[in-house]
Amino acid sequence: MDSGPLNVSYIADAVVLFRFFEAGGRIRKAISVIKNRSGKHEETIRELRIDSRGLQVGEPLVDFQGVLTGTPEFVGKITAHSLLDGRDA
């Protein structure tokens, strides 16, 4: 059995990665595309919210490091538009 690296090109056309992170006392979700068979893809990690009003994708999470590792660290400063604002689910 070969234990070498797995080439996902033959398994999926796109791989979308979801992660949870905590910020401002709330559990939030992040989304990133890590593989796309053809063409360019978004290289940033963004906040994702899904609620009764639909899907909302926020600005790139530039003030965080380690979101995809599962141990994010806030390295920026909080501004009015840093994360998606609260809204009823």
DSSP file (Angstrom, degrees, kcal/mol; ACC not computed):
  #  RESIDUE AA STRUCTURE BP1 BP2  ACC     N-H-->O    O-->H-N    N-H-->O    O-->H-N    TCO  KAPPA ALPHA  PHI   PSI    X-CA   Y-CA   Z-CA
    1    1 A M              0   0    0      0, 0.0     2,-0.5     0, 0.0     0, 0.0   0.000 360.0 360.0 360.0 131.6    0.0    0.0    0.0
    2    2 A D        -     0   0    0      1,-0.1     0, 0.0     2,-0.0     0, 0.0  -0.672 360.0-174.8 -80.8 126.7    1.3    3.4   -1.0
    3    3 A S        +     0   0    0     -2,-0.5    -1,-0.1     3,-0.0     3,-0.1   0.097  43.5 122.9-107.6  21.9    1.3    5.9    1.9
    4    4 A G  S    S-     0   0    0      1,-0.2    -2,-0.0     0, 0.0     0, 0.0  -0.073  74.5 -59.0 -73.9 179.3    2.4    8.8   -0.2
    5    5 A P        -     0   0    0      0, 0.0     2,-0.4     0, 0.0    -1,-0.2  -0.272  54.7-119.4 -62.3 145.8    0.6   12.1   -0.5
    6    6 A L        -     0   0    0     -3,-0.1     2,-0.9     2,-0.0     3,-0.0  -0.738  14.8-143.8 -88.9 129.1   -3.0   12.0   -1.9
    7    7 A N    >   -     0   0    0     -2,-0.4     3,-1.1     1,-0.1     4,-0.1  -0.826  13.0-171.2 -94.8 103.7   -3.7   13.9   -5.1
    8    8 A V  G >>  +     0   0    0     -2,-0.9     4,-2.3     1,-0.2     3,-1.4   0.544  67.5  90.6 -74.6  -5.9   -7.2   15.3   -4.7
    9    9 A S  G 34 S+     0   0    0      1,-0.3    -1,-0.2     2,-0.2    28,-0.0   0.815  90.9  45.2 -58.3 -29.6   -7.3   16.4   -8.3
   10   10 A Y  G <4 S+     0   0    0     -3,-1.1    -1,-0.3     1,-0.1    -2,-0.2   0.507 115.5  47.5 -91.8  -4.8   -8.8   13.0   -9.2
   11   11 A I  T <4 S+     0   0    0     -3,-1.4     2,-0.3     1,-0.3    -2,-0.2   0.802 116.7  15.5-103.6 -39.6  -11.3   13.0   -6.3
   12   12 A A     <  -     0   0    0     -4,-2.3    -1,-0.3     1,-0.1     3,-0.1  -0.984  47.7-147.3-142.8 147.7  -12.9   16.4   -6.3
   13   13 A D  S    S+     0   0    0     -2,-0.3    24,-2.9     1,-0.3     2,-0.3   0.784  93.3  10.6 -80.2 -29.8  -13.4   19.4   -8.6
   14   14 A A  E     -A   36   0A   0     22,-0.2     2,-0.5    23,-0.1    -1,-0.3  -0.995  61.4-154.6-149.3 144.5  -13.4   21.8   -5.6
   15   15 A V  E     -A   35   0A   0     20,-1.9    19,-2.3    -2,-0.3    20,-1.0  -0.981  11.7-168.8-122.2 118.6  -12.7   21.5   -1.9
   16   16 A V  E     -A   33   0A   0     -2,-0.5     2,-0.5    17,-0.2    17,-0.2  -0.932   9.8-153.1-108.8 126.6  -14.4   24.0    0.4
   17   17 A L  E     -A   32   0A   0     15,-3.5    15,-1.8    -2,-0.5     2,-0.4  -0.870   8.2-167.8-106.5 128.2  -13.2   24.1    3.9
   18   18 A F  E     +A   31   0A   0     -2,-0.5     2,-0.3    13,-0.2    13,-0.2  -0.926  10.4 174.7-112.4 138.9  -15.4   25.2    6.8
   19   19 A R  E     -A   30   0A   0     11,-2.0    11,-3.3    -2,-0.4     2,-0.4  -0.975  24.2-132.7-138.9 152.9  -14.0   26.0   10.3
   20   20 A F  E     +A   29   0A   0     -2,-0.3     2,-0.3     9,-0.2     9,-0.2  -0.831  28.2 172.3-100.4 145.2  -15.4   27.4   13.5
   21   21 A F  E     -A   28   0A   0      7,-2.5     7,-3.6    -2,-0.4     2,-0.4  -0.974  27.1-124.0-146.4 160.8  -13.7   30.2   15.5
   22   22 A E  E     +A   27   0A   0     -2,-0.3     2,-0.3     5,-0.2     5,-0.2  -0.892  35.1 156.5-109.9 134.7  -14.6   32.3   18.5
   23   23 A A  E >   +A   26   0A   0      3,-2.3     3,-1.5    -2,-0.4    -2,-0.1  -0.948  65.7   2.6-155.4 135.7  -14.6   36.1   18.4
   24   24 A G  T 3  S-     0   0    0     -2,-0.3     3,-0.1     1,-0.3    -2,-0.0   0.813 128.3 -58.1  60.7  31.7  -16.4   38.6   20.5
   25   25 A G  T 3  S+     0   0    0      1,-0.2     2,-0.3     0, 0.0    -1,-0.3   0.632 116.7 105.0  75.7  13.2  -17.9   36.0   22.7
   26   26 A R  E <  S-A   23   0A   0     -3,-1.5    -3,-2.3     0, 0.0     2,-0.5  -0.939  72.4-121.5-126.4 148.7  -19.6   34.2   19.8
   27   27 A I  E     -A   22   0A   0     -2,-0.3     2,-0.3    -5,-0.2    -5,-0.2  -0.783  40.8-177.7 -84.2 127.3  -18.9   31.1   17.8
   28   28 A R  E     -A   21   0A   0     -7,-3.6    -7,-2.5    -2,-0.5     2,-0.4  -0.795  20.4-127.0-124.8 165.6  -18.5   32.0   14.2
   29   29 A K  E     -AB  20  48A   0     19,-0.7    19,-2.7    -2,-0.3     2,-0.3  -0.896  15.6-160.5-116.1 144.8  -17.9   30.1   10.9
   30   30 A A  E     -AB  19  47A   0    -11,-3.3   -11,-2.0    -2,-0.4     2,-0.4  -0.921   4.6-160.9-121.2 150.6  -15.1   30.6    8.4
   31   31 A I  E     +AB  18  46A   0     15,-2.9    15,-2.4    -2,-0.3     2,-0.3  -0.980  13.5 166.5-132.2 143.2  -15.1   29.4    4.8
   32   32 A S  E     -A   17   0A   0    -15,-1.8   -15,-3.5    -2,-0.4     2,-0.6  -0.980  31.1-133.4-153.1 144.5  -12.2   29.0    2.3
   33   33 A V  E     +A   16   0A   0      9,-0.5   -17,-0.2    11,-0.4     3,-0.1  -0.899  25.1 174.1 -97.6 119.7  -11.7   27.3   -1.1
   34   34 A I  E     +     0   0A   0    -19,-2.3     2,-0.3    -2,-0.6   -18,-0.1   0.547  65.1  26.5-105.5  -8.5   -8.5   25.3   -1.0
   35   35 A K  E     +A   15   0A   0    -20,-1.0   -20,-1.9   -27,-0.0     2,-0.4  -0.964  53.6 173.9-154.1 137.1   -8.8   23.6   -4.3
   36   36 A N  E     -A   14   0A   0     -2,-0.3   -22,-0.2   -22,-0.2   -23,-0.1  -0.960  25.3-144.0-143.8 123.1  -10.4   24.4   -7.6
   37   37 A R  S    S+     0   0    0    -24,-2.9     2,-0.4    -2,-0.4    -1,-0.1   0.889  82.8  18.4 -58.3 -44.4   -9.8   22.2  -10.7
   38   38 A S  S    S+     0   0    0    -25,-0.2    -1,-0.1     2,-0.1   -25,-0.0  -0.966 108.6   6.9-132.7 146.9   -9.8   25.0  -13.2
   39   39 A G  S    S-     0   0    0     -2,-0.4     2,-0.1     2,-0.0    -3,-0.1  -0.009  92.1 -49.9  79.6 173.9   -9.4   28.8  -13.0
   40   40 A K        -     0   0    0     -3,-0.0     2,-0.3     1,-0.0    -2,-0.1  -0.446  53.6-160.8 -79.8 156.9   -8.4   31.0  -10.2
   41   41 A H        -     0   0    0     -2,-0.1     2,-0.2    -8,-0.1    -5,-0.1  -0.926  32.8 -81.3-135.2 163.1  -10.1   30.8   -6.8
   42   42 A E        -     0   0    0     -2,-0.3    -9,-0.5     1,-0.1     0, 0.0  -0.431  35.2-167.0 -62.9 130.0  -10.5   33.0   -3.8
   43   43 A E        +     0   0    0     -2,-0.2     2,-0.2   -11,-0.1    -1,-0.1   0.393  56.0  91.1-101.9   1.7   -7.4   32.7   -1.6
   44   44 A T  S    S-     0   0    0     16,-0.0     2,-0.5     1,-0.0   -11,-0.4  -0.532  72.7-125.2 -96.0 164.2   -8.7   34.5    1.5
   45   45 A I        -     0   0    0     -2,-0.2    16,-3.3   -13,-0.1     2,-0.3  -0.933  35.2-174.0-104.5 129.0  -10.5   33.1    4.5
   46   46 A R  E     -BC  31  60A   0    -15,-2.4   -15,-2.9    -2,-0.5     2,-0.2  -0.889  28.2-105.6-126.4 153.9  -13.8   34.8    5.1
   47   47 A E  E     -B   30   0A   0     12,-0.8    11,-2.8    -2,-0.3     2,-0.4  -0.552  35.8-157.9 -74.1 143.4  -16.5   34.7    7.8
   48   48 A L  E     -BC  29  57A   0    -19,-2.7   -19,-0.7     9,-0.2     2,-0.4  -0.975  11.2-175.2-125.2 136.5  -19.7   32.8    6.8
   49   49 A R  E     - C   0  56A   0      7,-2.6     7,-2.7    -2,-0.4     2,-0.5  -0.997   3.3-175.8-132.5 131.4  -23.2   33.1    8.2
   50   50 A I  E     + C   0  55A   0     -2,-0.4     2,-0.2     5,-0.2     5,-0.2  -0.990  26.4 136.4-123.5 120.9  -26.2   31.0    7.3
   51   51 A D  E >  S- C   0  54A   0      3,-2.3     3,-1.9    -2,-0.5    38,-0.1  -0.751  70.1 -64.7-146.4-166.8  -29.5   31.9    8.9
   52   52 A S  T 3  S+     0   0    0     37,-1.1    37,-0.1     1,-0.3     3,-0.1   0.683 129.4  55.0 -64.3 -17.6  -33.2   32.4    8.1
   53   53 A R  T 3  S-     0   0    0      1,-0.3     2,-0.3    35,-0.2    -1,-0.3   0.492 116.6-108.4 -93.2  -4.2  -32.3   35.3    5.8
   54   54 A G  E <   -C   51   0A   0     -3,-1.9    -3,-2.3     2,-0.1     2,-0.4  -0.842  55.0 -23.2 119.4-154.6  -29.9   33.3    3.7
   55   55 A L  E     -C   50   0A   0     -2,-0.3     2,-0.4    -5,-0.2    -5,-0.2  -0.829  49.3-176.0-105.2 135.3  -26.1   33.1    3.3
   56   56 A Q  E     -C   49   0A   0     -7,-2.7    -7,-2.6    -2,-0.4     2,-0.5  -0.998   7.4-163.6-132.9 131.5  -23.8   36.0    4.0
   57   57 A V  E     -C   48   0A   0     -2,-0.4    -9,-0.2    -9,-0.2   -27,-0.0  -0.964  15.8-151.8-115.8 127.8  -20.0   36.0    3.4
   58   58 A G  E     -     0   0A   0    -11,-2.8     3,-0.1    -2,-0.5    25,-0.1  -0.121  30.2 -70.4 -88.8-174.6  -17.9   38.7    5.1
   59   59 A E  E    S-     0   0A   0     22,-0.2   -12,-0.8     1,-0.2    -1,-0.2  -0.259  71.4 -71.0 -68.5 161.8  -14.7   40.5    4.3
   60   60 A P  E     -C   46   0A   0      0, 0.0     2,-2.0     0, 0.0   -14,-0.2  -0.264  45.8-118.8 -55.3 142.1  -11.4   38.5    4.5
   61   61 A L    >   +     0   0    0    -16,-3.3     3,-1.2     1,-0.2     6,-0.1  -0.472  54.4 153.2 -83.8  68.2  -10.4   37.7    8.1
   62   62 A V  T 3   +     0   0    0     -2,-2.0    -1,-0.2     1,-0.2   -16,-0.0   0.663  64.0  61.9 -74.8 -16.4   -7.1   39.6    7.9
   63   63 A D  T 3  S+     0   0    0     -3,-0.2    12,-3.4    19,-0.2    13,-1.1   0.324  97.3  71.6 -92.3   8.0   -7.0   40.3   11.7
   64   64 A F  E <   -D   74   0B   0     -3,-1.2     2,-0.4    10,-0.3    10,-0.2  -0.934  57.7-166.6-123.9 147.7   -6.8   36.5   12.5
   65   65 A Q  E    S+D   73   0B   0      8,-2.3     8,-2.9    -2,-0.4    -3,-0.0  -0.974  72.2  23.7-125.3 146.1   -4.1   34.0   12.1
   66   66 A G     >> +     0   0    0     -2,-0.4     5,-1.0     6,-0.2     4,-0.8   0.648  68.6 138.7  81.8  15.6   -4.5   30.2   12.4
   67   67 A V  T >45S+     0   0    0      1,-0.2     3,-0.8     2,-0.2   -47,-0.1   0.917  76.0  46.1 -60.3 -43.6   -8.2   30.0   11.6
   68   68 A L  T 345S+     0   0    0      1,-0.2    -1,-0.2     2,-0.1   -48,-0.0   0.707 105.6  60.6 -74.4 -19.0   -7.7   26.9    9.4
   69   69 A T  T 345S-     0   0    0     -3,-0.4    -1,-0.2   -50,-0.0    -2,-0.2   0.681 112.1-116.6 -79.3 -16.5   -5.6   25.2   12.0
   70   70 A G  T <<5S+     0   0    0     -4,-0.8    -3,-0.1    -3,-0.8    -2,-0.1   0.376  98.4  84.4  94.2  -4.2   -8.4   25.3   14.6
   71   71 A T      < -     0   0    0     -5,-1.0    -4,-0.1   -50,-0.0    -3,-0.1  -0.561  64.6-176.2-127.4  68.6   -6.4   27.5   16.9
   72   72 A P        -     0   0    0      0, 0.0     2,-0.4     0, 0.0    -6,-0.2  -0.289   8.8-159.3 -69.2 151.0   -7.1   31.1   15.6
   73   73 A E  E     -D   65   0B   0     -8,-2.9    -8,-2.3    -2,-0.0     2,-0.5  -0.999  16.6-130.3-131.2 130.1   -5.4   34.1   17.2
   74   74 A F  E     +D   64   0B   0     -2,-0.4   -10,-0.3   -10,-0.2   -11,-0.1  -0.694  33.3 165.0 -79.9 123.8   -6.7   37.6   16.9
   75   75 A V        +     0   0    0    -12,-3.4   -11,-0.2    -2,-0.5    -1,-0.1   0.324  52.8  61.8-121.6   4.6   -3.8   39.8   15.8
   76   76 A G  S    S-     0   0    0    -13,-1.1     2,-0.4     1,-0.0   -13,-0.1  -0.171  84.8 -90.6-111.6-156.7   -5.6   43.0   14.7
   77   77 A K        -     0   0    0     -2,-0.1     2,-0.3     5,-0.0    -2,-0.1  -0.955  39.9-106.6-123.5 147.1   -7.8   45.6   16.2
   78   78 A I        +     0   0    0     -2,-0.4     2,-0.3     2,-0.0     0, 0.0  -0.546  43.3 174.4 -75.2 128.7  -11.6   45.5   16.3
   79   79 A T    >   -     0   0    0     -2,-0.3     3,-1.4     1,-0.0     4,-0.4  -0.785  48.0 -97.2-125.4 172.6  -13.3   47.9   13.9
   80   80 A A  T 3  S+     0   0    0     -2,-0.3     3,-0.1     1,-0.3    -2,-0.0   0.761 124.5  35.8 -62.5 -24.4  -16.9   48.4   13.0
   81   81 A H  T 3  S+     0   0    0      1,-0.1    -1,-0.3     3,-0.0   -22,-0.2   0.126  82.4 108.0-118.1  20.2  -16.5   46.2    9.9
   82   82 A S  S <  S+     0   0    0     -3,-1.4     2,-0.3     1,-0.1   -19,-0.2   0.918  89.5   9.3 -63.9 -44.5  -14.1   43.5   11.2
   83   83 A L  S    S-     0   0    0     -4,-0.4     2,-0.1    -3,-0.1    -1,-0.1  -0.825  98.3 -73.2-131.6 167.7  -16.7   40.8   11.3
   84   84 A L        -     0   0    0     -2,-0.3     3,-0.1   -25,-0.1    -2,-0.0  -0.399  56.5-116.0 -61.3 136.3  -20.3   40.2   10.2
   85   85 A D        -     0   0    0      1,-0.1     2,-0.1    -2,-0.1    -1,-0.1  -0.315  36.6 -89.5 -72.6 159.2  -22.7   42.2   12.4
   86   86 A G        +     0   0    0     -2,-0.0     2,-0.3     0, 0.0    -1,-0.1  -0.415  51.9 165.4 -69.1 141.5  -25.2   40.4   14.6
   87   87 A R        -     0   0    0     -2,-0.1     2,-0.1    -3,-0.1    -3,-0.0  -0.979  43.3 -85.7-152.4 156.0  -28.6   39.7   13.2
   88   88 A D              0   0    0     -2,-0.3   -35,-0.2     1,-0.2   -36,-0.1  -0.344 360.0 360.0 -66.5 139.0  -31.4   37.5   14.2
   89   89 A A              0   0    0    -38,-0.1   -37,-1.1   -37,-0.1    -1,-0.2   0.458 360.0 360.0 -80.4 360.0  -31.2   33.9   13.0
